Amino acid sequence: MGLNDRIARRRTAAVPAGAVHATASGTAAAAGSEAAGNGAAAAARAADPLAEVRRRVHQALLDVLGPQMYAEEVADDDDLRRRVRETIGEVLAGEETPLTAADRARVADEVADDILGHGPLEPLLRDPDVSEIMVNGPNLIFVERSGRIEEVETRFADDAHLRRVIDRIVSRVGRHVDEASPMVDARLPDGSRVNAVVAPIALDGSMLTIRKFSKDPYTVDDLVSFGTFTRPVAEVLEACVRGRLDMVISGGTGSGKTTTLNVLSSFVPAGERIVTIEDAAELQLRQKHVLRLESRPANTEGRGEVTIRDLVRNALRMRPDRIVVGEVRDGAALDMLQAMNTGHDGSLTTVHANTPRDTLARLETMVLMAGVDLPARAIREQIASAIDVIVQVTRMKDGVRRITHVTEVTGMEGEVVTLQDIFVFDYRAGMDDNGRYRGTLVPTGLRPAFLDEIAKAGVAVPPGVFGGVW
């Protein structure tokens, strides 16, 4: 039986239009009683004149291609992609519903995205202006553009549709999400970070958050143009990396820590052996001699977990020149500090903290999470000895992510780790008419003590970069 015969058989078996209308109305009413907040969106979808066409095309694809459509390798199978496109064209050619050329192209793109990509999210993933996608259930989607969050009209057909997209994403990296494990971290093939939460802990439908990564990693020039930091600060940070100083990048969620870490890691000389350790692989190092490690959660039987701490310990046996940890959030902080103190100078990591001083407190807390009974002074001495520079990144009210502090760790005075700000953001400049901060990073006029240390590595910084007292 050919494709057109299958389509004809389904159409002759279809229920009358009135019954279809009644069924759709009943479904919409049921959805409204179940989730009043989503009722309007459900009614809007029911009124979509192309919804039934999309459903028929999708069903025809299912009849012809069968389970191949949902195979994990669909997106990489060029032959299957071609067959999907051809089948969509055949079905639309026999479609009785009058469609304009624009509607046909739209239906073809939407069905192809659903089969070969990530469904309704595919146009948002292709949009270079969208930096984050936030799915709050099938009927409510927000995106971030230029640092501002806005709602979009994109919708999923229902929660099952959203779950299919989530399952496809997480299965590609060998992970799963279900009622027993309702939370999962994953990544897209381009490195974009993904977090998904499903029932029973997601009360209003499955939730999906995607933090997109640029296909071409940002460079120093990009961050200077964005206003993240100034050219003189970029020169100092490059000197710190080349001079093999141990650096911590701190900031809140979504402040740009990983992007800054990516740019700083680009300063690492090409001849050095770098080991990267991450929860979900996001770093985009361009050097050739890079070894990438990724943690793994436990399987359904509670076995096979590989933590960041396990990977840091193992990395020490891999003869690294530098260790780059995507984020330290637990007892791995102790192993990271020990690595910095035992010959792995120039290592980089990120920490969630609001200020440079908070970074020290967070590290101290995380060392205690390792389960080692160390006195507070011993922990602080480890921190003061291991870390040379803290770079504080903040997502400001105007939506721009900026470095607000470049701070040196100078040692200890009594029981306190001492810090010295080298550059700070000038908030005194105020804001312009568009609500954007006018200020930039300005030098404090203090000469950093690390200049002597980086000089040993043959790296020099023009003294004028640090300015005068202001």
Beta strands, then each sheet from edge to edge (+ up, - down):
strand 1: 130-136
strand 2: 141-145
strand 3: 148-152
strand 4: 183-187
strand 5: 193-197
strand 6: 207-211
strand 7: 247-251
strand 8: 274-278
strand 9: 290-294
strand 10: 322-325
strand 11: 348-352
strand 12: 389-395
strand 13: 401-413
strand 14: 416-425
strand 15: 441-443
sheet 1: 3+ 2- 1+ 6- 5+ 4-
sheet 2: 9+ 8+ 10+ 11+ 7+ 12+ 13- 14+ 15-
end
